[in-house]
Amino acid sequence: MTQYAIKITVSALIIVAVSEISKRSSFFGGLLASLPIISLMAMIWLYVDTRDVAKVASLSINIFWLVLPSLVFFLIFPWLLKMKVHFVASFVLSTAAMLLSYGLIIVLARKLRLVG
């Protein structure tokens, strides 16, 4: 139970830190948010919980392939905002494009046997 509390606390602190830092500097907030902190923590927790390096390696390669479609959101969202599309519409459209990209990469990665 203590380990879960630690996981939740650390995760929440990172989210709050990104939010607070972004209020002062969007660059440094973006820098912190772009670090693979969650991925690194997940790999550490997975290893601590299972001691299975094969699972950690599999998680790592899956993260690599699934980061790619998430980048679609970060390309489309600011572009739509600059085009004066309403925030909510921009967010929804960018999210839809990202989800479509996830679907495509999952199909492609499975077809090419890149992920498990």
C-alpha positions, 0 to 999 in steps of 0.5 A: 500500500505504501508503494502505491501511495508513493507512486501516486504522490510522485506522479501528482507532484510532477503534474503540479510542478509542470503546471506551476512552472508553465505559469512562469515559463512555458518553455521550462514547463514544456521542457519538464513535461517533455522529459520521459519522467512518467515512462522512466518511472513506469519502467522503474516501478515495473522492474521493482514490482516484477524483476522482469527485464523482458517486460521492461524492454517490451514496455520501452519499445512500445513506448517508443512506437507510441510516442510517435502518434502523440506528436501529432497532437502537438503539431496540430493543436498550436497550428489550429490555435494560430489559425484562430480556431476556438480552444475547445474545437482545436483541442477536440480536433487535435485529440481526434487526429492523435487518436487516429494516428494511434490507431494507424501506428498500432495496426502498422506496428502489429502488422510489422511485428514491432510491438507485442 
